[in-house]
Amino acid sequence: MRAFLLLLMAMAAVGAPPAGAQGLAFEHEVIDPANPSDPHCKTLGDINGDGFPDALAASSSGDGMYWYEYPDWTKHAIRGSGSWTTDMQTADIDGDGDPDVIIPNSSGLQWYENPRPVTRAPIPGSSTSSGRRGPTTMMSRSRISRVTMISMS
């Protein structure tokens, strides 16, 4: 009987919320009521370098790719049109100190380079340090400045 009671107490302790978590209420905030249609790609990254995560979303049905600037969620177009599949990540691909966007579509895996000013020396041999530039799309300063197709073979 004692073993049974200990087992019940252990199960109750495991299933109980952590101390202080009771009454924790999340707030719901709509970032963009007119978000891109079918936004299958979503991620976070500090796109503008202010130390806070910004939100990114991309359409799977031709409605573009956007980043939303924290804290008021100002919408910035990366591409006003285009379709992407189901994943998106941010990472400093070229070693220049800012997060770039990696996202697949029907043409392959794409790299959108962040146009923020360089904050550290690029990684030797990267496309930024060597001067080699793959296929690019130049955009305004608030947008990602370049797209490079990455071969997966």
Phi, psi and chi 1 to 4 in degrees:
 res  aa     phi    psi   chi1   chi2   chi3   chi4
   1 MET       -  -42.6  176.6   74.7  168.1      -
   2 ARG   -62.5  -41.4 -179.3  177.7  168.5  165.4
   3 ALA   -62.6  -38.6      -      -      -      -
   4 PHE   -63.7  -43.5  178.2   71.2      -      -
   5 LEU   -64.7  -40.1  -72.4  175.8      -      -
   6 LEU   -63.4  -40.7  -73.0  174.0      -      -
   7 LEU   -62.7  -44.2  178.0   61.7      -      -
   8 LEU   -62.2  -41.3  -77.4  177.0      -      -
   9 MET   -65.4  -40.6  -71.5  173.0   52.6      -
  10 ALA   -64.9  -42.8      -      -      -      -
  11 MET   -63.4  -39.9  -70.4  172.3   55.9      -
  12 ALA   -66.4  -39.4      -      -      -      -
  13 ALA   -66.4  -39.7      -      -      -      -
  14 VAL   -67.5  -38.5  169.7      -      -      -
  15 GLY   -81.6  -11.6      -      -      -      -
  16 ALA   -78.5  146.5      -      -      -      -
  17 PRO   -67.5  152.2   17.8  -23.8      -      -
  18 PRO   -59.3  153.9  -13.9   21.0      -      -
  19 ALA   -56.1  134.3      -      -      -      -
  20 GLY    87.4  -11.7      -      -      -      -
  21 ALA   -83.1  -20.2      -      -      -      -
  22 GLN   -66.1  134.1  -65.7  171.4  -24.8      -
  23 GLY    85.4    1.5      -      -      -      -
  24 LEU   -70.7  117.5  179.6   64.8      -      -
  25 ALA  -117.3  122.8      -      -      -      -
  26 PHE   -80.9  145.9  -76.6   82.4      -      -
  27 GLU  -101.0  141.6  -68.5 -176.7   28.1      -
  28 HIS   -97.5  125.0  175.4 -112.9      -      -
  29 GLU  -130.9  128.8 -177.4  173.6  -18.9      -
  30 VAL   -86.0  120.3  175.1      -      -      -
  31 ILE   -78.5  -42.8  -68.8  175.7      -      -
  32 ASP  -147.5  104.7 -177.5    3.5      -      -
  33 PRO   -68.3  -15.8   21.1  -27.5      -      -
  34 ALA  -116.6   46.0      -      -      -      -
  35 ASN   -60.9  164.2   60.8  -79.5      -      -
  36 PRO   -57.7  145.1   -2.3    3.0      -      -
  37 SER   -64.9  144.0   60.8      -      -      -
  38 ASP    46.8   63.1  -58.2  -45.2      -      -
  39 PRO   -78.3   72.7   31.2  -35.1      -      -
  40 HIS   -71.5  -23.2  -67.4 -177.4      -      -
  41 CYS  -103.3  123.9  -60.7      -      -      -
  42 LYS  -143.5  143.1  -61.0  161.0  -69.4  -73.8
  43 THR  -161.1  176.5 -165.8      -      -      -
  44 LEU  -124.6  151.4  -60.5  172.0      -      -
  45 GLY  -175.2  151.5      -      -      -      -
  46 ASP   -83.1   78.3 -175.7    8.7      -      -
  47 ILE   -64.2  -41.1  -60.0  -59.2      -      -
  48 ASN   -95.6    0.1   60.4   -2.3      -      -
  49 GLY    74.6   23.2      -      -      -      -
  50 ASP   -90.2    1.5   64.6   -2.1      -      -
  51 GLY    91.2   -0.5      -      -      -      -
  52 PHE  -117.5  145.0  -64.7  100.1      -      -
  53 PRO   -70.8  136.0   21.8  -27.4      -      -
  54 ASP  -103.4  157.7  -57.6  -56.5      -      -
  55 ALA  -101.1  145.4      -      -      -      -
  56 LEU  -127.5  145.3  -65.7   90.1      -      -
  57 ALA  -146.7  143.7      -      -      -      -
  58 ALA  -136.4  144.4      -      -      -      -
  59 SER   -82.4  147.9  172.4      -      -      -
  60 SER  -100.4    4.8   66.0      -      -      -
  61 SER  -131.9   35.1   59.5      -      -      -
  62 GLY    89.7    7.1      -      -      -      -
  63 ASP   -98.3   12.6 -155.6   18.5      -      -
  64 GLY    94.0 -179.0      -      -      -      -
  65 MET  -131.9  134.9 -178.9 -175.3  -17.2      -
  66 TYR  -138.2  154.6  -58.2   87.3      -      -
  67 TRP  -122.4  147.3   71.3  -84.1      -      -
  68 TYR  -117.5  119.5  -59.6   88.9      -      -
  69 GLU   -83.6  119.5 -174.6  175.1   -4.3      -
  70 TYR   -69.3  142.7  179.0   85.6      -      -
  71 PRO   -99.3  -11.7   34.7  -35.0      -      -
  72 ASP   -97.7    2.9   59.6    0.2      -      -
  73 TRP    61.6   40.5  -54.2  118.7      -      -
  74 THR   -59.5  129.9  -58.0      -      -      -
  75 LYS   -87.5  129.7 -175.3  176.9 -173.7  175.5
  76 HIS  -125.9  130.6  -57.1  -86.9      -      -
  77 ALA   -79.3  131.2      -      -      -      -
  78 ILE   -90.6  -46.9  -65.0  171.7      -      -
  79 ARG  -141.1  129.0  -65.1 -104.5  -26.4 -110.2
  80 GLY   -74.6  -16.3      -      -      -      -
  81 SER  -145.4  164.8   63.7      -      -      -
  82 GLY   130.5  158.8      -      -      -      -
  83 SER  -126.9  139.4  -63.9      -      -      -
  84 TRP  -132.1  163.9  -66.4  -89.7      -      -
  85 THR   -85.3 -116.8   56.7      -      -      -
  86 THR  -121.7   10.7   58.8      -      -      -
  87 ASP  -144.8  150.8 -165.0   17.7      -      -
  88 MET  -154.5  139.5  171.9 -165.5  -73.5      -
  89 GLN  -137.7  156.9  -63.0  -67.4  -38.5      -
  90 THR  -116.9  138.8   59.0      -      -      -
  91 ALA  -165.8  156.1      -      -      -      -
  92 ASP   -82.2   86.0 -175.6    8.3      -      -
  93 ILE   -67.9  -41.2  -59.9  -57.4      -      -
  94 ASP  -100.1    6.5   54.2    1.7      -      -
  95 GLY    71.2   23.2      -      -      -      -
  96 ASP   -96.5    5.8   63.9   -3.5      -      -
  97 GLY    96.7    0.8      -      -      -      -
  98 ASP  -128.4  152.8   56.1   32.9      -      -
  99 PRO   -77.0  130.4   27.2  -31.8      -      -
 100 ASP   -98.1  173.5  -54.5  -50.1      -      -
 101 VAL  -113.4  131.3  177.2      -      -      -
 102 ILE  -116.4  127.7  -59.8  -64.3      -      -
 103 ILE  -155.4  136.8 -172.0  168.3      -      -
 104 PRO   -92.0  151.8   30.7  -31.4      -      -
 105 ASN  -144.1 -169.9   72.7    2.8      -      -
 106 SER   -65.7  -17.5   60.4      -      -      -
 107 SER   -88.3  -12.2  -59.6      -      -      -
 108 GLY   130.8 -169.8      -      -      -      -
 109 LEU   -80.8  131.9 -170.1   59.5      -      -
 110 GLN  -119.7  145.5  -63.5 -178.7  -22.3      -
 111 TRP  -116.1  120.9  164.0   27.0      -      -
 112 TYR  -105.7  113.3  -72.2   83.7      -      -
 113 GLU   -80.5  133.1 -177.5 -177.6    6.3      -
 114 ASN   -71.9  130.4 -169.8  -33.9      -      -
 115 PRO   -83.3    3.7   33.4  -37.8      -      -
 116 ARG   -54.9  148.1 -122.3  177.7   47.5 -149.2
 117 PRO   -57.0  144.4  -22.0   30.5      -      -
 118 VAL   -62.9  131.4  173.2      -      -      -
 119 THR  -106.6  -10.2   57.4      -      -      -
 120 ARG  -153.6  165.4   66.7  174.3 -178.9 -116.3
 121 ALA   -63.3  136.4      -      -      -      -
 122 PRO   -63.9  157.4  -15.7   25.6      -      -
 123 ILE   -66.3  129.6  -63.4  170.5      -      -
 124 PRO   -54.7  135.2  -23.2   32.5      -      -
 125 GLY    88.3   -7.7      -      -      -      -
 126 SER   -74.3  165.1   71.3      -      -      -
 127 SER   -62.9  -28.5   62.3      -      -      -
 128 THR   -74.0  -40.9  -58.3      -      -      -
 129 SER   -78.3  -26.8   67.8      -      -      -
 130 SER   -91.1  -11.5   67.0      -      -      -
 131 GLY    85.5   -7.0      -      -      -      -
 132 ARG   -73.7  133.6  -70.5  177.6  -74.2  128.5
 133 ARG  -129.1  122.2  -53.8  -71.7  -95.8 -161.0
 134 GLY   -76.8 -161.2      -      -      -      -
 135 PRO   -56.9  132.0  -20.2   28.2      -      -
 136 THR  -130.3  157.4   61.5      -      -      -
 137 THR  -131.7  112.2  -56.7      -      -      -
 138 MET   -83.1  135.3  -63.6  -54.3  -68.0      -
 139 MET  -133.7  175.9  -61.3 -178.9 -173.3      -
 140 SER   -65.9  167.5   75.5      -      -      -
 141 ARG   -59.9  -28.7 -155.3  133.4  155.7   79.9
 142 SER   -82.3    0.4   69.0      -      -      -
 143 ARG  -115.7  162.8  -60.1  179.2 -175.7  167.5
 144 ILE   -66.0  135.6  -57.8  -62.2      -      -
 145 SER   -93.4  -15.7   66.2      -      -      -
 146 ARG  -151.6  146.2  164.0  174.4   94.3  139.8
 147 VAL  -123.0  132.8   59.5      -      -      -
 148 THR  -126.8  130.9  -59.9      -      -      -
 149 MET   -77.7  133.7  -63.7  -58.6  -68.7      -
 150 ILE  -107.2  124.2  -61.3  172.9      -      -
 151 SER   -77.3  132.2  172.0      -      -      -
 152 MET   -96.8    2.2  -63.1  -57.0  -73.1      -
 153 SER   -89.7      -   50.9      -      -      -
